[in-house]
Each structure stands twice: as structure tokens, then as C-alpha cells.
Amino acid sequence: MADDLGDEWWEKQPTGAGSSPEASDGEEGGRDTEVMQQETVPLPASSKKTKQPKECFLIQPKDRKDNTTKTRKRRKKKITDVLAKSEPKPGVPEDLQKLMKDYYSSSRSVIELEELNLPDSCFLKANDLTHSLSSYLKEICPKWVKLRKNHSEKKSVLMLIICSSAIRTLELIRSMTAFRGDSKVIKLFAKHIKVQEQMKLLEKRVVHLGVGTPGRIKELVKQGGLNLNPLKFLVFDWNWRDQKLRRMMDIPEVRKEVFELLEMGVLSLCKSESLKLGLF
């Protein structure tokens, strides 16, 4: 009876009430869904501060133009660099001819450039770097004593020696003592000496030798203080180098004045073979 009553009692209980097995199964299923929902819920943001991304700076490359210009300046060859790799060569008449053509190439026609060519007969033997000035002058002018004795015309000289500076002029005059003898020598440069003073000296006495710079010699010729017609020898101090290792024709100002002087009657005298050119 107890078992029957028990079964009836269970049967009379309303559905969903009490703790029936089905209800417990339903509750367990509900709990499982709640757990699943809890697991799928996103977690709250952590309270820790998130790290900010660091800023990146790009380094600008240097301008290549500046570098190229600097390297070009460093690579520029100097006279000292050229001489360090090769021994100095003595000047030859072809060097003077080439310099004249290069100087006038942009301002003269082809025909005018050909007129600048000088015959080989107007050039004396060039210095081979073994001569002193006196020994070289004795070689190119062995009859100097006779020439200077026959020279009596004022405002002129028999021999002109052209160099790059006043200091070099004084050095050349001291080094030619063995050659000049009793010859009268005049210094022809602009430093501390006015043109008028030099013109007066040439007018007063007979002078055999003139040593100086092309600029002052050109000015004397221009003002009529020096006549080039009696001139027999024109010698260039070609191979000597200054403290910067420059020859006289390496200096633009000197080179310009030399070519201007040559056109003031020197080239015509050379072509007529009354004047000889030498490269010391």
C-alpha cells in the first residue's frame, strides 16, 4: 500500500513543481546553458593602461649635390701633384706656339691663327735645364761683345729678358754677371719705379740689356719710351718656377701681357728674321 500510495502521490503532483527527476534534469540543462552564456560573454577590458605606439622619425638623406661638389674640389689637380708624378720638362718652341693658338682660338679665325705661326728659324736653342743664365746667354749669343760695342742707339736695347716679377728680375740681373761684363743693364718692372723715370733713363744713355716684366715693357713700348726695332734677342724666363711652382706662362696675367707684347711688333720682327727668341 505504501508503494501504491507513493506512486499515486507522484502521479498527483503538478508538473514543474517539487523536485521531480524531470525537473532536476531541466534545471541542470538550464544551468549548463547559463554556464555557456557566461563563457561566451566577452571579458571586461583590463584596468592596465595600453601601451601607446612609439613615433618613428625618418632621417633625411643628405643632398648628394653638396657631396659631389666637395669631391670634385678635392679631386682638382694642382701643379704640385702633377710635378710629383713626373719630372719637369724643359720648354720648347712648340710650347709657345701652342699657347698662342689656345689663347687666340676663341677670338681669331683660322686664317688669323695661321698668321701667328712663327718659323723655326726665329727660335734659338732652348735651355735643357742644365744651363745657368750666363752660360745660356753665351751659347745663344757668342758675339755679344762685338754687338754691344756697335750699339749706340738710345731708347732701345739689344737684348730683352722677360720674367714674371720684380724679385725675379733682380735675381736674373745678379746671375748674369759673367755674361754682361761692361754692358749697361736696366730694370724694367713696375714696383717702386715709375714709367717716366725709366723713359728718362733710356733717353739719357745707351742701354744694352733690359730685364723686366712684360706688363712694364709693353707700357714703355706703347708710350714710345722703348723702340723694339734694334732688338736682336728676346729671352723668356720660361722654366723657372715660383713658390707655388708656377712658371711665368702659368700665370694668367703674365701670359696675357706676353701675347699682347708679341703683337706690338715682336712677331713681325721675328718673321723678318731680325729678332731671335729664346726659352731659358
C-alpha positions in Angstrom: 0.0 0.0 0.0 2.8 2.3 0.8 4.3 1.7 -2.6 0.9 2.3 -4.3 0.3 5.5 -2.3 3.7 6.6 -3.2 3.1 6.1 -6.9 -0.3 7.9 -6.7 1.3 10.7 -4.9 3.9 11.2 -7.5 1.2 11.0 -10.2 -0.9 13.7 -8.5 1.9 16.2 -8.2 1.6 19.0 -10.7 4.1 19.2 -13.4 7.1 21.6 -12.8 6.5 21.5 -9.0 8.7 19.8 -6.4 11.9 18.1 -7.2 10.9 15.6 -9.8 13.6 13.9 -11.8 12.5 15.6 -15.0 12.5 18.9 -13.3 16.0 18.3 -12.0 17.1 17.4 -15.4 15.6 20.6 -16.7 17.4 22.6 -14.1 20.7 21.0 -14.9 20.2 21.8 -18.5 19.4 25.4 -17.7 22.5 25.7 -15.6 24.5 24.3 -18.5 23.2 27.0 -20.8 23.9 29.7 -18.2 27.4 28.5 -17.9 27.8 28.5 -21.7 26.4 32.0 -21.8 28.8 33.2 -19.1 31.7 31.6 -21.0 30.7 33.4 -24.3 30.4 36.8 -22.6 33.4 39.0 -23.5 35.8 39.8 -20.7 35.9 43.4 -19.5 38.9 45.5 -20.5 41.8 45.2 -18.2 42.4 48.1 -16.0 46.1 48.3 -17.1 47.0 51.1 -19.5 47.6 50.0 -23.0 51.0 50.9 -24.4 50.9 53.8 -26.9 52.7 53.1 -30.2 56.0 54.9 -30.4 56.6 57.6 -33.1 59.2 56.8 -35.8 61.3 59.5 -37.4 62.9 59.1 -40.8 66.4 60.5 -41.3 66.5 62.7 -44.4 69.4 61.7 -46.7 72.0 64.4 -47.2 71.9 66.3 -50.5 74.1 64.4 -52.9 74.9 67.6 -54.9 76.9 69.0 -52.0 78.9 65.8 -51.7 79.6 65.7 -55.4 80.8 69.3 -55.4 83.1 68.7 -52.5 84.6 65.6 -54.1 85.2 67.5 -57.3 87.0 70.2 -55.4 89.2 67.7 -53.7 90.0 65.8 -56.9 91.1 69.0 -58.7 94.7 68.5 -59.7 97.4 71.0 -58.7 100.7 71.8 -60.2 102.4 70.2 -57.2 100.5 66.9 -57.8 101.5 66.8 -61.5 105.1 67.5 -60.8 105.2 64.9 -58.1 104.3 62.2 -60.6 106.5 63.4 -63.4 109.8 65.2 -63.8 109.7 68.8 -65.1 110.3 69.0 -68.8 112.2 71.9 -70.4 110.3 74.3 -72.6 110.4 74.0 -76.4 109.3 76.4 -79.2 106.2 74.2 -79.8 105.0 75.1 -76.3 104.9 78.8 -77.1 103.2 78.2 -80.4 100.6 76.0 -78.8 99.9 78.6 -76.0 99.4 81.3 -78.6 96.9 79.3 -80.6 95.0 78.3 -77.5 94.9 81.9 -76.3 93.5 83.3 -79.6 91.4 80.3 -80.7 88.1 81.8 -79.4 88.7 85.3 -80.9 90.5 84.6 -84.2 89.6 83.0 -87.4 91.6 80.0 -88.8 93.5 82.3 -91.2 94.4 84.7 -88.4 95.6 81.8 -86.3 97.9 80.7 -89.1 99.4 84.1 -89.3 100.6 83.7 -85.7 102.8 80.7 -86.7 106.5 81.5 -86.4 109.2 79.9 -88.5 111.6 77.5 -86.7 114.5 79.7 -87.8 113.4 82.5 -85.5 113.9 80.3 -82.4 117.2 79.9 -80.6 118.3 76.7 -78.9 116.2 76.2 -75.7 117.6 75.6 -72.3 117.8 71.9 -71.4 117.7 72.7 -67.7 121.5 72.3 -67.4 122.5 75.9 -68.0 122.8 78.9 -65.8 121.6 82.2 -67.2 125.2 83.4 -68.1 126.1 80.1 -69.8 122.9 80.0 -71.7 123.3 83.6 -73.0 126.9 82.8 -74.0 125.7 79.9 -76.0 123.0 81.7 -77.9 125.0 84.9 -78.4 128.7 84.1 -78.7 129.4 87.5 -80.4 127.8 89.6 -77.7 130.9 91.8 -77.0 131.1 92.9 -80.6 127.3 93.6 -80.7 127.3 95.8 -77.7 130.3 97.8 -78.9 128.4 98.6 -82.1 125.2 99.6 -80.4 124.8 103.3 -79.9 121.1 103.9 -80.3 119.2 105.3 -77.3 115.7 104.4 -76.2 116.4 100.8 -77.2 118.2 97.6 -76.1 119.9 94.7 -77.8 118.5 92.0 -75.6 115.3 91.7 -73.5 114.9 89.1 -70.8 111.2 88.7 -69.8 110.3 87.2 -66.4 107.3 87.1 -64.1 108.1 89.5 -61.2 110.3 92.3 -59.9 112.0 89.9 -57.5 112.8 87.5 -60.2 114.2 90.4 -62.3 116.8 91.3 -59.6 117.8 87.6 -59.3 118.4 87.3 -63.0 120.5 90.5 -63.1 122.7 89.2 -60.3 123.1 85.8 -62.0 124.2 87.2 -65.4 127.4 89.0 -64.2 129.7 86.6 -66.1 127.9 87.4 -69.3 127.2 91.1 -69.3 130.7 92.4 -68.5 130.6 96.1 -69.1 127.1 96.1 -70.6 124.6 98.6 -69.3 121.6 96.9 -67.8 118.2 98.5 -67.0 115.5 97.1 -64.7 112.1 97.2 -66.3 109.4 96.5 -63.8 106.6 98.5 -62.1 107.5 98.0 -58.4 108.8 101.3 -56.9 109.8 102.7 -60.4 107.5 104.9 -62.4 107.3 104.7 -66.2 108.5 108.3 -66.6 111.7 107.5 -64.7 112.5 104.5 -66.9 111.8 106.6 -70.0 114.3 109.2 -68.9 117.0 106.6 -68.2 116.5 105.2 -71.7 116.7 108.7 -73.3 119.9 109.7 -71.4 122.2 106.8 -72.1 122.8 103.8 -74.2 121.5 100.6 -72.7 122.4 97.1 -73.9 120.3 94.8 -71.7 116.8 95.1 -70.4 115.3 92.7 -67.8 111.8 93.0 -66.5 108.1 92.1 -66.7 106.0 92.0 -69.8 103.5 94.5 -68.5 106.0 97.3 -67.9 107.9 96.6 -71.2 104.6 96.7 -73.0 103.8 100.1 -71.4 107.1 101.5 -72.4 106.7 100.4 -76.0 103.1 101.9 -76.0 104.3 105.3 -74.7 107.2 105.4 -77.1 109.9 105.1 -74.5 111.3 101.9 -75.9 111.9 101.1 -79.6 111.9 97.4 -80.5 113.4 97.7 -84.0 117.1 97.4 -82.8 116.2 94.4 -80.6 118.2 91.3 -81.5 117.3 88.8 -78.8 114.2 88.2 -76.7 114.6 85.6 -74.0 111.8 84.2 -71.9 112.5 83.0 -68.3 110.4 80.0 -69.3 111.4 77.1 -67.0 111.8 78.9 -63.6 109.0 78.3 -61.1 107.9 80.4 -58.2 107.0 79.3 -54.6 103.7 78.0 -55.9 105.6 76.0 -58.6 104.2 78.2 -61.4 106.1 79.1 -64.5 105.7 82.6 -65.9 103.3 81.3 -68.6 101.2 79.5 -66.0 100.1 82.9 -64.5 97.1 84.2 -66.5 98.0 87.9 -66.1 101.6 87.4 -67.3 100.6 85.2 -70.1 98.1 87.8 -71.4 100.7 90.6 -71.3 103.3 88.4 -73.1 100.9 87.8 -76.0 99.9 91.4 -76.2 103.6 92.4 -76.3 104.3 89.9 -79.0 101.7 91.6 -81.2 103.2 95.0 -80.7 105.8 94.4 -83.4 107.7 91.4 -82.0 106.0 88.8 -84.3 106.7 90.9 -87.4 110.4 91.3 -86.4 110.6 87.5 -85.9 109.2 86.8 -89.3 111.6 89.2 -90.9 114.4 87.2 -89.1 115.9 90.3 -87.4 114.8 89.1 -84.0 115.5 85.7 -82.3 113.5 84.1 -79.5 115.0 82.0 -76.7 113.5 79.9 -73.9 115.6 79.8 -70.8 
